[in-house]
Amino acid sequence: MNYQRITFDNGRGEKLAARLDFPVDGVPAAWALFAHCFTCTKNLRAVGNISSALNRERIAVMRFDFTGLGESEGDFADTNFSSNVDDLVAGARFLEENYQASSIIIGHSLGGAAVLQAVSRIPSIRAVATIGAPYNPEHATHLLEGSIEEIEERGEARIMLAGSSFTIKKQFLDDLDETNMSEKIRTLERALLVLHAPLDDTVGIENAASIFHTAKHPKSFVSLDKADHLLSNEDDSHYAGSVIASWAKRYVELPENILQVDTDPTDNRVVVHTGSSGYRTEVLASGHALIADEPLSVGGTNTGPTPYDYLSAALGTCTSMTLRMYADHKKWPLEGVTVRLKHSKVHKEDCEAEEQGKGGKIDQIEREIEVSGDLDQEKRGRLLQIADRCPVHRTLYGEIKVKTRVK
């Protein structure tokens, strides 16, 4: 993932740590602001997966640690729900002043309640998405069960959440109690997407129902089926991200000059990016986002085709398109072409035909072409000949020079 680490002022003199996730070529069409769950951080794996899904749709994402959490300055004990909302507004202001105003805002769990509260103070927002959000932030007090009495009596208490220790002060409870969400949701005046898991045992599904029924149209609801509250199954967070990305594009104006696919075949630059760990690689080709990876058996995560899969796909698609073009030119009744390919390394002496190459093994691609339509054997034979003349086929058999430089 193409990203930058930055800090911004929360408006109270403290620096908040943030991460800006960009599309693979670094040129976003829109910006989203992300608010993480209660006591979580920007580095939660689910947040990264959701950001990655938005990046593939040319949407950059700013995710940050709320005051006193993760890498951000400040004392968490002195924060509350209102200060989280202020942090979001400060983040949106930083984006607008230094990059581009955010048009999408996303919140997970209590962060979802925070974005619903903050959006009235961020005029640029056009689309709001919540994931597992409570209808009322006071719902968060159920996480403090067993400590509320101590907080009320002593003014604060030390609690354990997700394996970490936090100090919660009475002002945190008082602030939650004073927050009115229903009016904010009713007057949202932005497109709203509510995502929630029916089996969420941290924030019940009834919260999603209340948010949805209170909000006015346009509004949408998506069930996350068997997901848990933190979207710990990566398939769930990838799905949530792809849904949000597709949905948001309906409500956000994306510059046509950025999204337009370049039709000039001489300017066919492809950009790829592999992160600091693993083999998952993002690809941007003529404005189209793709993913490449390796199988689990060799240390990959199997989230996309392998490089050799793409090589075979290049030959297959070129073969199919070439036959389509030829048949159209000849006005032959070709109804469809299916190409099946398999790449392998084989011993040179096992090949029936003499092949060029050095060493004991060579690359072999088995290609099976199926054509449909009212074509006699002569036409089918001619199409087989034409298949070997497709541009990618000729490239694979020709001399290729790769000029490389390191920046």
C-alpha atoms as one frame of an Amber mdcrd trajectory, in Angstrom:
protein
   0.000   0.000   0.000   1.315   3.447  -0.965   1.193   5.566   2.198   2.650
   8.451   4.206   2.914   8.940   7.947   2.092  12.440   9.155   0.947  14.279
  12.290  -1.602  17.031  12.757  -2.703  19.241  15.632  -5.901  18.226  17.418
  -6.721  21.854  18.182  -5.635  21.471  21.816  -1.897  21.625  21.202  -1.345
  17.860  20.876  -0.036  16.041  17.820  -2.109  13.161  16.485  -0.401  10.413
  14.480  -2.029   9.664  11.137  -1.482   7.529   8.089  -2.470   8.561   4.572
  -3.198   5.596   2.288  -3.049   6.425  -1.428  -3.995   4.633  -4.641  -1.019
   2.763  -6.024  -0.067   5.616  -8.395  -0.441   8.220  -5.651  -3.200  10.155
  -7.467  -6.540  10.006  -5.583  -9.877  10.970  -7.058 -11.419  11.540  -3.619
 -10.554  11.405   0.083 -12.087   9.493   2.983 -11.609  10.041   6.716 -11.687
   6.971   8.988 -12.534   6.817  12.715 -11.462   3.634  14.519 -13.272   1.817
  17.315 -13.139   2.553  21.072  -9.554   2.188  22.447  -8.407   0.747  19.074
  -5.811   2.372  16.810  -5.407   3.247  13.159  -3.296   0.107  12.716  -6.142
  -2.360  13.307  -5.898  -4.909  10.479  -9.551  -4.485   9.509  -9.028  -0.743
   9.074  -6.085  -1.419   6.753  -8.123  -3.834   4.657 -10.964  -1.355   4.302
  -8.517   1.385   3.313  -6.956  -0.908   0.720 -10.362  -1.575  -0.847 -11.043
   2.160  -1.114  -7.592   2.785  -2.588  -8.371   0.371  -5.418 -11.273   2.656
  -6.344  -8.943   5.701  -6.419 -10.072   6.891  -2.965  -7.311   7.958  -0.559
  -7.887   7.355   3.160  -6.707   9.218   6.235  -6.776   7.102   9.395  -5.414
   8.380  12.684  -5.086   7.586  16.373  -7.449   9.536  18.609  -5.848  11.613
  21.365  -4.020   9.445  23.918  -4.160   6.282  21.812  -1.585   4.533  19.642
   1.130   6.928  18.546  -0.806  10.116  19.285   0.049  12.561  22.037  -2.184
  13.298  25.015  -3.618  11.415  27.975  -6.490   9.085  27.120  -7.881   9.585
  30.620  -8.572  13.230  29.796 -10.477  12.442  26.607 -14.131  11.707  25.982
 -16.592  11.219  23.151 -16.753  14.960  22.447 -12.973  15.209  22.173 -13.033
  12.323  19.677 -15.492  14.300  17.580 -13.188  17.316  17.813 -10.274  15.128
  16.649 -12.261  14.108  13.579 -13.058  17.715  12.717  -9.387  18.654  13.160
  -8.391  15.790  10.853 -10.858  16.921   8.203  -9.532  20.471   8.459  -5.951
  19.243   8.039  -6.896  17.290   4.911  -8.677  20.251   3.360  -5.783  22.626
   4.055  -2.981  20.304   2.946  -4.417  17.816   0.444  -8.082  17.779  -0.541
 -11.313  18.106   1.412 -12.713  14.745   2.490 -15.995  13.781   0.857 -16.398
  10.406   2.592 -16.299   9.648   6.308 -16.284   6.157   7.830 -16.583   5.129
  11.466 -16.214   1.765  13.180 -18.028   1.034  16.477 -17.886   4.124  18.732
 -16.013   5.785  15.874 -19.224   5.315  13.879 -21.173   7.284  16.458 -18.433
   9.928  16.369 -18.691  10.422  12.602 -22.481  10.779  12.859 -21.899  13.511
  15.430 -19.044  15.204  13.544 -20.442  15.317  10.019 -22.503  18.484  10.593
 -19.203  20.289  11.227 -17.515  19.017   8.039 -19.368  20.604   5.094 -17.375
  18.726   2.427 -18.719  15.304   3.475 -21.160  13.761   1.000 -21.241  10.112
   2.114 -21.244   8.616   5.626 -20.639   4.940   6.425 -20.862   3.295   9.848
 -19.683  -0.188  10.793 -21.045  -1.815  13.944 -21.927   1.596  15.362 -24.069
   2.136  18.498 -27.187   4.248  18.141 -26.200   6.114  21.273 -22.550   6.436
  22.430 -23.723   5.768  25.996 -23.925   2.154  24.833 -20.146   2.072  25.348
 -20.681   2.047  29.114 -21.557  -1.664  28.944 -17.844  -2.233  28.304 -17.187
  -0.690  31.704 -19.514  -2.966  33.653 -18.028  -3.688  37.045 -16.174  -0.382
  37.092 -18.966   2.186  36.799 -19.655   2.233  40.530 -15.966   2.806  41.255
 -15.824   5.577  38.654 -18.863   7.260  40.197 -17.447   7.031  43.718 -13.739
   7.730  43.130 -14.003   9.817  39.991 -11.973   7.342  37.933 -11.057   3.670
  37.586  -8.432   1.563  35.853  -9.954  -0.970  33.460  -8.712  -3.615  31.040
  -9.939  -3.511  27.442  -8.600  -5.770  24.679  -5.592  -6.665  26.785  -4.595
  -3.062  27.580  -5.112  -0.959  30.660  -6.927   2.401  30.486  -7.982   5.024
  33.003 -11.596   6.124  32.633 -12.746   9.259  34.435 -16.240  10.281  35.456
 -16.249  13.086  32.899 -16.115  10.405  30.189 -19.393   8.894  31.463 -20.991
  12.311  31.907 -20.105  13.287  28.350 -21.636  10.106  26.939 -24.798  10.699
  28.946 -25.173  14.230  27.597 -24.746  13.346  23.923 -27.917  13.462  21.847
 -27.587  11.333  18.711 -31.133  11.094  17.394 -31.298  14.698  16.202 -27.878
  14.483  14.534 -28.914  11.348  12.649 -32.306  12.744  11.676 -30.724  15.905
  10.238 -27.679  14.212   8.681 -28.522  15.423   5.149 -25.925  13.107   3.620
 -26.079   9.675   2.066 -25.780   7.050   4.808 -24.610   3.440   4.645 -25.103
   1.306   7.761 -23.093  -1.923   7.943 -23.670  -4.263  10.886 -23.248  -7.913
  11.774 -26.413  -9.673  13.041 -24.257 -11.746  15.411 -22.373  -8.752  16.845
 -22.337  -9.391  20.601 -20.577  -6.100  21.418 -22.988  -3.696  19.715 -26.287
  -5.423  19.024 -27.979  -5.342  15.633 -30.854  -3.317  17.131 -28.493  -0.312
  17.095 -28.237  -0.514  13.308 -32.027  -0.692  13.081 -32.387   2.455  15.205
 -29.824   4.382  13.167 -31.420   3.296   9.899 -34.985   4.120  10.938 -34.004
   7.509  12.378 -32.056   8.618   9.296 -33.715  10.033   6.218 -33.068   8.917
   2.651 -30.774   8.294   0.891 -29.844   5.482   3.273 -28.768   1.873   2.830
 -28.164  -1.129   5.062 -25.763  -4.021   4.459 -25.605  -7.105   6.643 -22.131
  -8.397   7.482 -23.584 -11.846   8.060 -21.360 -13.916  10.398 -18.764 -11.218
  11.085 -17.762 -10.316  14.627 -17.604  -6.774  15.961 -13.929  -6.190  15.085
 -14.175  -7.847  11.644 -11.331 -10.129  12.702 -11.955 -12.409   9.715 -10.135
 -10.659   6.882 -12.756 -11.667   4.340 -15.286  -9.589   6.289 -13.192  -6.415
   6.322 -12.271  -6.776   2.632 -15.976  -7.183   1.843 -16.962  -4.173   3.959
 -14.340  -2.052   2.232 -15.381  -3.049  -1.277 -19.053  -2.363  -0.483 -18.277
   1.085   0.955 -16.073   1.959  -2.026 -18.675   0.967  -4.605 -21.504   2.648
  -2.705 -19.651   5.929  -2.074 -18.879   6.487  -5.757 -22.596   7.005  -6.337
 -22.616  10.067  -4.084 -19.148  11.533  -4.545 -18.184  13.531  -7.613 -15.023
  11.979  -9.013 -12.974  13.995 -11.526 -13.424  12.531 -14.993  -9.845  13.370
 -16.000  -8.548  11.089 -13.222 -10.870   8.178 -13.786 -10.798   8.263 -17.587
  -8.989   5.256 -19.020  -6.176   6.324 -21.343  -7.013   5.193 -24.857  -3.562
   5.975 -26.236  -1.900   2.558 -26.721   1.554   4.172 -26.733   1.100   5.377
 -23.149   0.522   2.021 -21.500   2.296   2.513 -18.211   1.447   0.065 -15.452
   2.149   0.859 -11.789   2.602  -1.877  -9.159   3.327  -1.639  -5.439   4.266
  -4.308  -2.888   4.226  -3.408   0.818   6.648  -4.044   3.666   5.522  -7.615
   4.280   3.982 -10.438   2.280   3.553 -10.661  -1.470   0.173  -9.006  -1.957
   0.766  -6.436  -4.697  -1.459  -3.652  -5.967  -1.585  -3.032  -9.697  -2.929
  -0.043 -11.601  -3.209  -0.585 -15.346  -4.844   2.087 -17.529  -6.891   3.240
 -14.548  -8.002  -0.285 -13.595  -7.097  -1.609 -10.136  -5.928  -5.222  -9.838
  -4.332  -7.407  -7.179  -1.497  -9.913  -7.561  -0.351 -12.361  -4.881   1.170
 -15.780  -4.317  -0.462 -18.985  -3.005  -0.465 -19.801   0.694   1.906 -22.689
   0.012   4.753 -20.304  -0.851   4.063 -17.689   1.805   1.478 -15.554   0.034
  -2.082 -14.776   1.100  -3.789 -15.938  -2.114  -5.789 -12.722  -2.512  -5.097
 -12.399  -6.227  -3.637 -14.125  -9.293   0.090 -14.816  -9.421   2.410 -12.986
 -11.853   2.429 -16.094 -14.083  -1.370 -16.147 -13.955  -1.319 -12.642 -15.383
   1.163 -13.737 -18.042  -1.156 -16.546 -19.112  -4.118 -14.180 -18.912  -2.323
 -11.734 -21.217  -1.810 -14.456 -23.810  -5.358 -15.756 -23.412  -7.081 -12.386
 -23.658  -4.955 -11.337 -26.616  -5.701 -14.640 -28.370  -9.424 -14.285 -27.801
  -9.539 -10.645 -28.902  -7.461 -11.339 -31.999  -9.809 -14.124 -33.124 -12.786
 -11.839 -32.490 -11.242  -9.082 -34.614 -10.319 -11.473 -37.432 -13.765 -13.081
 -37.527 -15.433  -9.656 -37.541 -13.204  -8.569 -40.427 -14.079 -11.707 -42.389
 -17.733 -11.487 -41.338 -17.604 -15.056 -40.054 -20.368 -16.204 -37.639 -18.066
 -16.590 -34.636 -20.339 -16.554 -31.585 -17.728 -16.857 -28.891 -14.146 -17.789
 -27.985 -12.978 -19.552 -24.822  -9.256 -19.930 -24.168  -7.903 -22.181 -21.423
  -4.239 -21.889 -20.467  -1.806 -23.546 -18.092   1.760 -22.434 -17.413   4.455
 -24.842 -16.233   8.185 -25.463 -16.216   9.098 -28.578 -18.176  12.301 -30.372
 -19.047  13.523 -29.275 -22.432  13.940 -32.796 -23.716  10.304 -33.613 -22.883
   8.990 -31.120 -25.435   7.912 -32.549 -28.738   9.116 -29.517 -30.662  12.475
 -27.864 -30.439  12.271 -24.796 -28.215  14.755 -22.035 -27.609  16.134 -21.617
 -24.145  19.048 -22.415 -21.935  19.214 -24.778 -19.028  17.416 -27.991 -18.258
  13.907 -26.529 -18.140  11.872 -24.150 -20.245   8.558 -22.369 -19.812   5.580
 -24.014 -21.451   2.053 -22.638 -21.814  -0.599 -25.109 -22.853  -3.362 -23.305
 -24.730  -6.740 -24.788 -25.614  -9.051 -22.725 -27.805 -12.766 -23.396 -28.031
 -14.745 -21.542 -30.710 -18.506 -21.591 -31.134 -20.570 -20.707 -34.177 -21.410
 -22.092 -37.610 -17.774 -22.527 -38.716 -16.513 -25.259 -41.011 -13.182 -27.033
 -40.506 -11.395 -24.720 -42.937 -12.426 -21.632 -40.952 -11.533 -23.307 -37.665
  -8.120 -24.204 -39.030  -7.552 -20.635 -40.140  -8.485 -19.340 -36.676  -5.890
 -21.684 -35.175  -3.260 -20.123 -37.428  -4.387 -16.614 -36.506  -4.138 -17.462
 -32.791  -0.371 -17.838 -33.153  -0.213 -14.356 -34.651  -1.740 -12.468 -31.732
   0.558  -9.636 -30.525   1.247 -11.126 -27.083   2.078 -14.512 -28.633   4.592
 -12.797 -30.915   6.007 -10.851 -27.965   6.585 -14.050 -25.995   8.439 -15.581
 -28.935  10.344 -12.439 -29.813  13.347 -10.738 -28.248  12.389  -8.647 -25.228
  14.540  -5.965 -23.630  13.725  -4.727 -20.131  15.368  -1.419 -19.245  15.527
  -0.942 -15.477  16.578   1.915 -13.226  16.332   2.277  -9.448  15.188   5.559
  -7.935
